[in-house]
Amino acid sequence: MKNVSRLIVAIITLLIIASLSTFTVDQREHAVVFRLGEIVSVKGDPGLYVKVPLVDNVRFFDKRILTYDSSQPDRFITSEKKNVLVDSYIKWRITDPSKYYVSVNGDEQQAERRLTQTVNDGLRAEFGKRTIQEVVSGERSEIMDIIKERADRDSRQIGIEILDVRLRRVDLPKEVSESVYQRMDAERKSVANELRSQGFADSEKIRAEAEKQRDIIITEAYREAQTIKGKGDAKAARIYADSFSKNAEFYDFYRSLEAYRKSFDGKDDIMVLDANSDFFKYLRGPSKK
């Protein structure tokens, strides 16, 4: 029984020593081996590794792509001295665990503060060179490329690689938005008034042209009508003259009837004439002829 107990103790001791002497590296991690506080090796490949028990200790750092997303948008000033609110995020990962540990003591929050400071400094410089329209739409992609390249170059010094910097939203502060809206509203009203005035001027021009054409058409029609009427009257007069020239007595009789009709048209008309007047010669009776 004593031999069995000793064997069990020996096995347990060996297991404890083995557990203290080995460590496993996952494919998603970097492993940094420290000996008495100094870095002795970095394990990046997944597998089982050996260390000195009670002397070496191991720290693990994430190998995957990490995302820093600011909780509040940052404020920057454009070349027009206008404030804009920028909501951005950063994609990064650890490429050199030794530099990463030495620079930020392996603290992810401290690393993100360094990255944020670098990116914000770059954004402040780039936004200061551009107008609101350029940072919102015109040169947005160019700004992101410049910031990514600059931030990656600086972050390499602390063992970090910047994979992407994105400007998710670029908004105007409330007071600036109201000012811009009022200016846009005034510009649109000015354009609308100008178009309305131009339309009114065009309508007046069209109306005047139409009235001119109408007057021309009416004048020409009246002239043509008078010409036709004159020709008709001349033809009628010629026909009457031809007809009356064949019988002068009939012509006198017809003219007298026209005179009677016009003279006696009104019921209240009064005429005082001599009964032997020539006016009444066809009322006294038929002539000898």
Beta strands, then each sheet from edge to edge (+ up, - down):
strand 1: 22-25
strand 2: 29-35
strand 3: 38-43
strand 4: 47-50
strand 5: 56-62
strand 6: 66-69
strand 7: 74-77
strand 8: 83-94
strand 9: 160-171
sheet 1: 1+ 4-
sheet 2: 3+ 2- 5+
sheet 3: 6+ 8- 7+
sheet 4: 6+ 8- 9+
end
